[in-house]
Amino acid sequence: MEFVIKISQFLLSLSLLIVLHELGHFIPARLFKTRVEKFYLFFDIKYSLFKKKIGDTVYGIGWLPLGGYVKIAGMIDESMDKEQMAQPPQPWEFRSKPTWQRLIIMLGGVTVNFLLAYFIYVFMAFGYGDTDIDSQSIKGGYLIDNPLLNDLGFKTGDHIVQVGDTKVVNESDIRANLIGAEKITIERDGVTETITLPEDFLGQLSTSKNRSLFELRLPFMVGKVSDSSLNKSADLKKEDVIKTIEGRSVEYFDQAQDVLMSLKGQTVSAEILRDGELKTVSLKVDDQGKLGIQTGGSPNKFAELGYFKIVKKEYALGESFVVGYNRFTSQISGYFTQLKLIFSPSTGAYKGVGGFKAIFDVFPSVWSWEYFWGITAFLSIMLGVLNLLPIPALDGGHVMFLLYEMISGRKPSEKFMEGAQVVGFMIIILLVLFANGNDIFKAITN
């Protein structure tokens, strides 16, 4: 069921982005009386799942969900229709239109991507507001069990004060500013210390089996006792919090794990917190140091128990436009930073590049419209930025040649454009193979 939910969100988001991106090309093309021969969601290699011709345009759905396209008459694109290009130019063709109109048509897709992301952020701000965790209120610091971070000097219980040049006010500030950061300032036992990250930190993290970073330390709260557990008959209820085991404090789940490992195969006395009162129960520890208890709880419940403070902000519609703009520009800036690092081999960030599986894994296993729209907005920005790269066959490649034409007054020959298109396709195929190859490599090695 989890897979069905994830794949549904993935396909819905992908379909929405593709259709709207191509619509961004389609609308200005029609406004400038340019014939659009095909409008497709997904690729229709050999055959289509659905197609219907309305006017001059065939609308359809292909079987290969790797993208989509609009085929504009008189344009050298992925169709490589040399026969059409060999005919005299017609008034309705792309090549017959003024340069400025062709430029608008080519920029239409990424414009829609950016506008979509912006308005999603605006309406998310208005509809959901902001929910975060006050970093100053986090009790017990962070859980840090990634060997990579441990080797750099981080320890469980550290409080994160600053990431790069940005002071950490809310818990989300850590991940938002980690990419590109050269140092992290922590507070440990009242002492402030700065830890320098290696240049290839992102590369090391991408190839590490453990990719956890700075996680919240949570209590050992009972979610469910499995039927195969030694403690299926124990006096335990949902949302009970285990506070001590054999008299040893286990304020956090990570502490309980360490204690239980030293009590394998034993029956122990545990103190639990239930409805504000302490109660003693007897529990059995199996030979693997487990109680057979699935943890549970929600952020609101943990906040009620005092483990951290949740900060909630709500915005009026007018404020939401400003908040949406700030989120949009922050994501744009962050993504360009990621690209810069990816194209700098010394950072090793290229090792973290992922393909379709990486995108699929971003979606949660439970349906959440808030998460769905947030992920869709980011993917829309990613699609827009990637399409602006000056690679022939991408929108950015076409824009590059159109700008050359506007500046020089000379139009590149069709033969040159055909060759550039082939080179562009080869580059894109190599990038797709690399990204998806990284997914496969990670799946095999981890």
VEXDREN-2710 file (C-alpha; in Angstrom, 1 decimal):
% VEXDREN-2710
k/r/px/py/pz
1/MET/0.0/0.0/0.0
2/GLU/2.9/2.4/0.8
3/PHE/4.3/1.8/-2.7
4/VAL/0.9/2.6/-4.3
5/ILE/0.7/5.9/-2.4
6/LYS/4.2/6.9/-3.3
7/ILE/3.9/6.0/-7.0
8/SER/0.6/7.8/-7.2
9/GLN/2.1/11.0/-5.8
10/PHE/5.1/10.6/-8.0
11/LEU/3.1/10.1/-11.2
12/LEU/0.6/12.8/-10.4
13/SER/3.3/15.4/-9.7
14/LEU/5.3/14.4/-12.7
15/SER/2.2/14.5/-15.0
16/LEU/1.2/17.9/-13.6
17/LEU/4.6/19.4/-14.2
18/ILE/5.0/18.0/-17.7
19/VAL/1.6/19.1/-18.9
20/LEU/2.0/22.6/-17.5
21/HIS/5.5/23.0/-18.9
22/GLU/4.5/22.0/-22.3
23/LEU/1.4/24.2/-22.1
24/GLY/3.9/27.0/-21.5
25/HIS/5.2/26.4/-25.0
26/PHE/1.8/25.6/-26.5
27/ILE/-0.1/28.8/-25.5
28/PRO/2.4/31.4/-26.9
29/ALA/2.8/29.3/-30.0
30/ARG/-0.9/29.4/-30.7
31/LEU/-1.1/33.1/-29.8
32/PHE/1.6/33.7/-32.5
33/LYS/-0.4/31.5/-34.9
34/THR/2.3/28.8/-35.0
35/ARG/1.0/25.4/-35.7
36/VAL/1.4/22.8/-33.0
37/GLU/1.3/19.3/-34.4
38/LYS/1.4/17.2/-31.3
39/PHE/0.9/17.7/-27.5
40/TYR/2.0/14.7/-25.5
41/LEU/2.2/13.6/-21.9
42/PHE/5.0/11.0/-21.8
43/PHE/6.8/9.7/-24.9
44/ASP/4.9/7.8/-27.6
45/ILE/7.7/5.7/-29.1
46/LYS/6.1/3.4/-31.6
47/TYR/2.6/3.7/-30.1
48/SER/0.3/5.8/-27.8
49/LEU/-1.9/4.8/-24.9
50/PHE/-4.3/7.5/-26.0
51/LYS/-4.5/10.1/-28.8
52/LYS/-7.1/12.4/-30.3
53/LYS/-6.7/15.0/-33.1
54/ILE/-8.5/18.3/-32.4
55/GLY/-7.9/20.9/-35.2
56/ASP/-4.3/20.8/-36.3
57/THR/-3.0/19.2/-33.0
58/VAL/-2.9/15.6/-31.9
59/TYR/-3.3/15.3/-28.1
60/GLY/-2.1/12.1/-26.5
61/ILE/-0.5/10.1/-23.7
62/GLY/2.6/8.0/-24.5
63/TRP/3.6/4.8/-22.7
64/LEU/7.1/5.9/-21.6
65/PRO/6.9/8.2/-18.5
66/LEU/10.2/10.0/-19.0
67/GLY/8.8/13.4/-19.9
68/GLY/6.6/14.9/-22.6
69/TYR/6.7/17.3/-25.5
70/VAL/4.9/19.6/-28.0
71/LYS/5.9/19.2/-31.7
72/ILE/5.9/22.7/-33.2
73/ALA/5.8/22.9/-37.0
74/GLY/9.0/24.1/-38.6
75/MET/11.2/23.7/-35.6
76/ILE/14.3/21.5/-35.2
77/ASP/13.4/19.5/-32.1
78/GLU/13.5/16.0/-30.7
79/SER/11.4/14.8/-33.7
80/MET/14.3/15.5/-36.1
81/ASP/11.8/15.9/-38.9
82/LYS/14.2/16.6/-41.7
83/GLU/11.6/16.0/-44.4
84/GLN/9.5/18.9/-43.1
85/MET/12.5/21.2/-42.8
86/ALA/13.5/20.5/-46.4
87/GLN/10.2/22.1/-47.6
88/PRO/9.9/25.9/-48.2
89/PRO/9.0/27.7/-44.9
90/GLN/5.3/28.2/-44.3
91/PRO/3.7/31.2/-42.5
92/TRP/2.4/29.0/-39.7
93/GLU/5.8/27.5/-39.0
94/PHE/8.1/28.3/-36.1
95/ARG/11.1/29.2/-38.4
96/SER/9.0/31.8/-40.1
97/LYS/8.2/33.8/-37.0
98/PRO/10.2/36.8/-35.7
99/THR/13.1/36.0/-33.4
100/TRP/11.3/37.7/-30.4
101/GLN/8.2/35.5/-30.8
102/ARG/10.4/32.3/-31.1
103/LEU/12.2/33.4/-27.9
104/ILE/8.9/33.8/-26.0
105/ILE/7.7/30.4/-27.2
106/MET/10.9/28.7/-26.0
107/LEU/10.9/30.5/-22.6
108/GLY/7.2/29.7/-22.0
109/GLY/7.9/26.3/-20.4
110/VAL/10.3/27.4/-17.8
111/THR/8.3/30.6/-17.1
112/VAL/5.3/28.4/-16.2
113/ASN/7.5/26.2/-14.0
114/PHE/8.7/29.2/-12.0
115/LEU/5.3/30.8/-11.8
116/LEU/3.8/27.5/-10.7
117/ALA/6.4/27.1/-7.9
118/TYR/5.9/30.7/-6.7
119/PHE/2.1/30.4/-6.5
120/ILE/2.3/27.0/-4.8
121/TYR/4.4/28.6/-2.1
122/VAL/2.0/31.5/-1.8
123/PHE/-1.0/29.3/-1.3
124/MET/0.9/26.9/1.0
125/ALA/1.8/29.9/3.2
126/PHE/-1.8/31.0/3.2
127/GLY/-3.3/27.6/3.6
128/TYR/-0.8/25.9/5.9
129/GLY/1.3/28.6/7.4
130/ASP/4.7/27.7/8.8
131/THR/5.3/24.9/11.3
132/ASP/8.7/24.5/12.7
133/ILE/10.6/23.6/15.9
134/ASP/12.3/26.3/18.0
135/SER/16.0/25.2/18.1
136/GLN/16.5/26.8/21.5
137/SER/13.8/24.6/22.9
138/ILE/15.2/21.3/21.8
139/LYS/15.8/19.2/24.8
140/GLY/18.9/17.0/24.9
141/GLY/20.4/18.2/21.6
142/TYR/20.5/16.1/18.5
143/LEU/20.9/12.4/17.8
144/ILE/24.1/12.0/15.7
145/ASP/24.8/8.3/14.9
146/ASN/26.3/8.7/11.4
147/PRO/29.9/7.5/11.6
148/LEU/30.9/10.2/9.1
149/LEU/29.7/12.9/11.4
150/ASN/31.1/11.1/14.5
151/ASP/34.6/11.0/12.8
152/LEU/34.3/14.8/12.2
153/GLY/33.8/15.4/15.9
154/PHE/30.0/15.6/16.3
155/LYS/28.4/13.7/19.2
156/THR/24.8/12.9/20.2
157/GLY/23.6/15.7/22.5
158/ASP/25.3/18.5/20.6
159/HIS/23.2/21.6/20.0
160/ILE/23.6/23.1/16.5
161/VAL/24.1/26.9/16.8
162/GLN/25.2/27.9/13.4
163/VAL/25.5/26.4/9.9
164/GLY/27.9/28.2/7.7
165/ASP/27.2/31.9/8.3
166/THR/23.6/31.4/9.2
167/LYS/22.4/31.2/12.8
168/VAL/20.1/28.3/13.5
169/VAL/16.8/29.7/14.8
170/ASN/14.5/26.8/13.8
171/GLU/15.3/23.2/13.3
172/SER/14.7/23.4/9.6
173/ASP/17.5/26.0/9.2
174/ILE/20.1/23.2/9.6
175/ARG/19.2/21.3/6.4
176/ALA/18.3/24.4/4.5
177/ASN/21.8/25.8/4.9
178/LEU/23.9/22.7/5.0
179/ILE/24.6/22.5/1.3
180/GLY/27.7/24.6/0.6
181/ALA/28.5/25.2/4.3
182/GLU/32.1/25.0/5.2
183/LYS/31.7/24.8/9.0
184/ILE/29.1/24.1/11.7
185/THR/29.1/25.7/15.2
186/ILE/27.9/23.5/18.0
187/GLU/27.3/23.9/21.7
188/ARG/28.4/21.0/24.0
189/ASP/28.1/21.1/27.7
190/GLY/27.9/24.9/27.6
191/VAL/31.0/25.2/25.4
192/THR/30.8/26.5/21.9
193/GLU/33.0/24.8/19.2
194/THR/33.3/25.1/15.5
195/ILE/33.7/22.0/13.3
196/THR/35.1/22.4/9.8
197/LEU/33.5/20.2/7.1
198/PRO/35.8/18.6/4.5
199/GLU/35.5/19.9/0.9
200/ASP/34.1/16.6/-0.2
201/PHE/31.6/16.3/2.6
202/LEU/28.6/16.0/0.3
203/GLY/30.4/13.3/-1.7
204/GLN/31.3/11.3/1.4
205/LEU/27.7/11.6/2.7
206/SER/26.3/10.5/-0.7
207/THR/28.3/7.3/-0.7
208/SER/27.8/6.6/3.0
209/LYS/25.5/3.7/4.0
210/ASN/24.2/5.9/6.8
211/ARG/23.0/9.2/5.4
212/SER/21.4/10.5/8.6
213/LEU/22.4/14.0/9.8
214/PHE/21.2/15.8/12.9
215/GLU/18.0/14.1/14.1
216/LEU/15.7/15.0/16.9
217/ARG/16.2/12.9/20.1
218/LEU/12.8/11.4/21.0
219/PRO/11.5/9.5/23.9
220/PHE/10.8/5.7/23.9
221/MET/7.1/6.1/23.4
222/VAL/5.0/2.9/22.8
223/GLY/3.3/2.8/19.5
224/LYS/2.4/-0.9/19.2
225/VAL/3.5/-4.2/20.8
226/SER/4.0/-6.8/18.0
227/ASP/2.2/-10.2/18.4
228/SER/5.6/-12.0/18.3
229/SER/7.0/-9.8/21.1
230/LEU/8.0/-11.3/24.4
231/ASN/6.0/-8.4/25.9
232/LYS/2.7/-8.9/24.1
233/SER/1.0/-9.6/27.5
234/ALA/2.8/-6.8/29.4
235/ASP/0.9/-3.9/30.9
236/LEU/1.7/-1.5/28.1
237/LYS/-0.6/1.0/26.4
238/LYS/-0.2/3.2/23.4
239/GLU/1.7/6.5/24.2
240/ASP/3.3/5.1/27.3
241/VAL/6.8/6.5/27.7
242/ILE/9.5/4.3/29.1
243/LYS/11.5/6.5/31.5
244/THR/13.9/4.1/33.3
245/ILE/15.1/0.5/32.8
246/GLU/16.6/-1.2/35.9
247/GLY/16.8/2.2/37.5
248/ARG/18.8/3.7/34.7
249/SER/17.4/6.8/33.1
250/VAL/16.3/6.4/29.4
251/GLU/15.0/9.9/28.7
252/TYR/15.6/9.2/25.0
253/PHE/15.2/6.2/22.7
254/ASP/18.9/6.1/21.9
255/GLN/19.7/5.8/25.6
256/ALA/17.2/2.9/25.9
257/GLN/18.9/1.1/23.0
258/ASP/22.3/1.2/24.8
259/VAL/20.8/0.0/28.1
260/LEU/18.9/-2.9/26.5
261/MET/22.0/-4.2/24.7
262/SER/23.6/-4.7/28.1
263/LEU/20.5/-6.6/29.4
264/LYS/20.0/-9.2/26.7
265/GLY/17.8/-12.2/27.6
266/GLN/16.8/-10.7/31.0
267/THR/13.6/-9.7/32.7
268/VAL/13.8/-6.1/33.8
269/SER/11.9/-3.6/35.8
270/ALA/10.9/-0.5/33.8
271/GLU/9.3/2.7/34.9
272/ILE/6.8/4.2/32.5
273/LEU/4.9/7.5/32.3
274/ARG/1.2/7.1/31.6
275/ASP/-1.2/10.0/31.7
276/GLY/1.2/12.1/33.8
277/GLU/1.8/9.4/36.4
278/LEU/4.8/7.0/36.8
279/LYS/4.1/3.2/36.8
280/THR/6.4/0.2/37.2
281/VAL/6.1/-2.7/34.8
282/SER/8.1/-5.9/34.2
283/LEU/9.5/-6.3/30.7
284/LYS/11.4/-9.0/28.9
285/VAL/14.5/-8.3/26.8
286/ASP/15.2/-10.7/23.9
287/ASP/18.6/-12.1/22.8
288/GLN/19.0/-9.2/20.4
289/GLY/18.5/-6.6/23.1
290/LYS/15.0/-5.7/21.9
291/LEU/11.7/-5.4/23.6
292/GLY/9.6/-6.1/20.5
293/ILE/7.9/-2.7/20.8
294/GLN/7.2/-0.4/17.9
295/THR/7.8/3.2/18.8
296/GLY/5.0/5.8/18.2
297/GLY/4.1/9.3/18.9
298/SER/3.6/12.6/17.0
299/PRO/5.5/15.9/17.1
300/ASN/2.5/17.5/19.0
301/LYS/2.7/14.7/21.6
302/PHE/6.4/15.1/22.0
303/ALA/6.0/18.9/22.3
304/GLU/3.3/18.3/25.1
305/LEU/5.9/16.3/27.0
306/GLY/8.4/19.1/26.7
307/TYR/11.0/17.7/24.3
308/PHE/10.8/20.8/22.1
309/LYS/8.5/23.7/21.3
310/ILE/6.6/23.8/18.0
311/VAL/6.3/27.3/16.5
312/LYS/3.3/27.9/14.3
313/LYS/2.9/31.0/12.1
314/GLU/-0.2/31.9/10.1
315/TYR/-0.3/34.4/7.2
316/ALA/-2.9/36.7/5.7
317/LEU/-3.3/36.5/1.9
318/GLY/-1.3/39.6/1.4
319/GLU/1.5/38.4/3.6
320/SER/1.5/35.1/1.8
321/PHE/2.7/36.7/-1.4
322/VAL/5.8/38.0/0.4
323/VAL/6.4/34.7/2.2
324/GLY/5.9/32.7/-1.1
325/TYR/8.4/35.0/-2.9
326/ASN/11.0/34.5/-0.1
327/ARG/10.6/30.7/-0.3
328/PHE/10.7/30.8/-4.1
329/THR/13.9/32.9/-4.3
330/SER/15.5/30.8/-1.5
331/GLN/14.9/27.6/-3.3
332/ILE/16.1/29.0/-6.6
333/SER/19.3/30.2/-4.9
334/GLY/19.8/26.9/-3.1
335/TYR/19.3/24.9/-6.3
336/PHE/21.9/27.0/-8.2
337/THR/24.3/26.4/-5.3
338/GLN/23.7/22.6/-5.7
339/LEU/24.4/22.8/-9.4
340/LYS/27.6/24.7/-8.8
341/LEU/28.8/22.1/-6.3
342/ILE/27.8/19.2/-8.6
343/PHE/29.9/20.7/-11.4
344/SER/32.9/21.1/-9.0
345/PRO/34.5/17.6/-8.9
346/SER/36.5/18.3/-5.8
347/THR/33.3/18.5/-3.7
348/GLY/32.2/15.0/-4.7
349/ALA/28.6/16.4/-4.8
350/TYR/28.1/14.7/-8.2
351/LYS/27.9/11.4/-6.3
352/GLY/24.6/12.5/-4.8
353/VAL/22.9/13.1/-8.2
354/GLY/19.9/10.9/-8.5
355/GLY/17.4/9.9/-11.2
356/PHE/13.8/8.9/-11.1
357/LYS/14.2/6.6/-8.1
358/ALA/15.7/9.5/-6.1
359/ILE/12.7/11.6/-7.0
360/PHE/10.3/8.8/-6.1
361/ASP/12.0/8.3/-2.7
362/VAL/11.3/12.0/-1.8
363/PHE/7.6/11.4/-1.6
364/PRO/6.2/10.2/1.8
365/SER/4.6/6.8/2.2
366/VAL/1.4/8.4/3.5
367/TRP/-0.7/10.8/1.5
368/SER/-0.1/14.4/2.5
369/TRP/-1.3/17.3/0.3
370/GLU/1.0/19.6/2.2
371/TYR/4.1/17.5/1.4
372/PHE/2.9/16.8/-2.1
373/TRP/2.6/20.5/-3.0
374/GLY/5.9/21.3/-1.3
375/ILE/7.7/18.6/-3.3
376/THR/5.9/19.6/-6.5
377/ALA/7.0/23.2/-6.1
378/PHE/10.6/22.2/-5.7
379/LEU/10.5/19.8/-8.6
380/SER/9.0/22.6/-10.7
381/ILE/11.9/24.8/-9.9
382/MET/14.4/22.0/-10.6
383/LEU/12.7/21.3/-14.0
384/GLY/12.8/25.0/-14.9
385/VAL/16.5/25.4/-13.9
386/LEU/17.6/22.3/-15.7
387/ASN/15.7/23.3/-18.9
388/LEU/17.6/26.6/-18.8
389/LEU/21.0/24.9/-19.1
390/PRO/22.6/25.9/-22.4
391/ILE/22.5/22.4/-23.8
392/PRO/21.2/21.9/-27.4
393/ALA/17.9/20.0/-27.3
394/LEU/16.9/21.7/-24.0
395/ASP/15.0/25.0/-23.9
396/GLY/18.1/26.7/-22.8
397/GLY/20.0/25.5/-25.9
398/HIS/17.3/26.9/-28.2
399/VAL/17.4/30.2/-26.2
400/MET/21.1/30.4/-26.5
401/PHE/21.0/30.1/-30.3
402/LEU/18.1/32.6/-30.5
403/LEU/20.0/35.1/-28.4
404/TYR/23.0/34.6/-30.8
405/GLU/20.7/35.3/-33.7
406/MET/19.3/38.5/-32.1
407/ILE/22.8/39.8/-31.3
408/SER/24.6/38.9/-34.5
409/GLY/21.7/39.3/-36.9
410/ARG/22.6/35.9/-38.3
411/LYS/20.5/32.7/-38.0
412/PRO/22.5/29.4/-37.5
413/SER/22.0/27.1/-40.5
414/GLU/19.5/24.3/-40.2
415/LYS/22.3/21.8/-40.8
416/PHE/24.2/23.3/-37.8
417/MET/21.1/23.2/-35.7
418/GLU/20.5/19.5/-36.6
419/GLY/24.0/18.6/-35.6
420/ALA/23.7/20.6/-32.4
421/GLN/20.5/18.8/-31.6
422/VAL/22.1/15.4/-32.0
423/VAL/25.0/16.5/-29.7
424/GLY/22.5/17.8/-27.2
425/PHE/20.6/14.5/-27.2
426/MET/23.8/12.6/-26.5
427/ILE/24.7/14.9/-23.6
428/ILE/21.2/14.5/-22.1
429/ILE/21.2/10.7/-22.5
430/LEU/24.6/10.6/-20.8
431/LEU/23.3/12.7/-17.9
432/VAL/20.2/10.6/-17.5
433/LEU/22.3/7.4/-17.6
434/PHE/24.6/8.9/-15.0
435/ALA/21.8/10.0/-12.7
436/ASN/19.9/6.8/-12.8
437/GLY/23.1/4.8/-12.7
438/ASN/23.9/6.5/-9.4
439/ASP/20.5/5.3/-8.1
440/ILE/21.3/1.7/-9.1
441/PHE/24.8/1.9/-7.6
442/LYS/23.4/3.2/-4.3
443/ALA/20.7/0.5/-4.2
444/ILE/23.3/-2.2/-4.8
445/THR/25.9/-0.9/-2.3
446/ASN/23.5/-0.1/0.4
END
